[in-house]
Amino acid sequence: MPRLFRFPLALFAACLWIAAGALAADGTAYPIVIEHAFGTTVIPKKPVRVATVAWANHEVPLALGIVPVGFAAANFGDDDGDGLLPWVAEKLKELGGEKPVLFDEGDGIDFEAVAATKPDVILAAYSGLSRSDYETLSQIAPVVAYPQSPWSTDWRETIRLDSAGLGMAAEGEALISRIEKEIADTVAGYPILKGKSAIFVTHLDVTNLSTVNFYTANDTRVKFFADLGLTSPKSVLEATKPGQFAASVSAEKVDAFDDVDIVVAYGGTPLLDAVKADLLLSRMPAVGKDALVMLGRGPTGTAANPTPLSISWVLKDYVALLAEAAGKAK
């Protein structure tokens, strides 16, 4: 049984290395050794057949020009029901090659389907793997798991870990740099965003608005706010507990969100109208000023959870929506 590791992002670089060994054709030394929350993964040679599980991990090999043999079918934001989000479908069309197997993860990881693809490596840097999941997958192939806690690996960490698992750490860093430049260039056109605070609401039930559920500072959607010049309000930071990516507050305590400039939420006009009409939620300054971004439940809302390919797909539209709300928050 591997030893359990917990370590901050600042030590990430110190915990990921390439051990001395044989050189692949591209100059990468093998075996590659990767430390993560469940211990140590050793990748003995350059992986050819790449499988991924959970959300977004398949976008790393795709962004680096590799078509995985299998990955999880999209179960949110997939408007046409083909199991592919639009930015993934576009990349697959661009790369061509054999169509990947789409794993149905509606009831959890389909281990038999993953095994049937005969992968050399399984990427899961952004996931909610349990130890049991990890150990079962490890019987199929080496697994790249998350570095700290479930569903909290930001897009940079996801690229770094998954690209390392591909033997493409340098290419992963170059991809991060390209995305960072694209973000910086886009955000530069919207100085109104700088310093505004935002909360990302996970779920509001139109028929019952007694509880406000929101993502904490551990969540990737909230971490993405910082890339866009936004801050997390004190109310969100105080509700953030280690290992938790979501929290809840009774609507009776809505005054806690007086420090929120912008509210981002899934849902559309019916939810917006219900929130504005609610006696408690309407007391939020952001609601009173109509400083809300309603993302719906299609691809745009899905892409607000930043991933290697979705960022470019949604960036301009998302930033424009946030800037419009920021203008109302003045």
C-alpha positions, 0 to 999 in steps of 0.5 A: 500500500502506498503512503498517503501524501498531502502537500501544498502547490508550492511544493509541487515542483519538488514532488514531481521528477523524472528519475534516471533511466532509459531515454525515449526517442524524444529525450525523456528519461524513464521511468517517470515517477509522480507523487500524488494524494495516494502515493507514488505512480511509476510510468516505466516507458513512453505511454502509447495508449492513453485513457482518462477518467472523470472530467477534463483529463482527456483535454490534456492529451488532446491539446498536446496532439494525442487522441486518447483510446477512451475517456468519460462521456460528457454528462453535463452541458452536452446539448446534442447528446453525443457525449462530447462537449463542443470544444472536444468535438472540434479538437477530435475532428482536427486531429482525426484518428480512431474514435475514442471509446466514451466511458459512461460514468453516470454510476461511477467509473466503468472499470471494465470499459477502461480495462478493455481499452488496454491503456498504458496510462490512466490520467485522473489529475482532476477527479474525485477518485476514492482510494478504492477507485485508484487501487482498482484502476492501478491494476489496469495501468499506472494512474496519475491521481490528484495532488491534494484533494478531490475535484480541487486540481486547477487547470494548471496543475491538471496540465502539469500532472497529466502531461508529466504522465504522458512524458510531455512535461515540457509541452505541458508547460508550453501549453500553460504559457499559451493559455496564460497569455490568451487570458492576459490579453483578453482580460486586459481589455476589461480593467473593470474586473480588477478587484471585484469580488465574485461568488459562484453559486452551485445550485438554486432551486426555483421552488425552494430558495431557502439555502444558498449553495456555492463553490468554495475557494478550493474549487476550480471555478473560483480559482479561475476568478483570480485569472480573470482579475476577480477576488473571492469575498471574505464570506466565501473564504471563511466558508472554505474548509480543507478538502471541501469544494462546496458549502451552503448557507441558509438564506436567512443568513444572506447578509453574509454575502454583502461583500459580494460584487458579482453573482455567477450561477447556473440557470436562466431567466426563471431562476433569475426572476425567482431570486429577484423576487425572493424576500431574502436573496433580493437583499444581496447587494449584487442581486439588487444591482442586477450584477448577476451572470446566469450561465444556463446549463449548456456548454457556456456554463460547463466551460466556466469550469476551466479546462485546457480546451474550454478556456479558449472556447469560452474566454471572450464570452465569459469575460464579457458577461462578467464585465457587464455584471461588474459595471452594474456592481459599481 
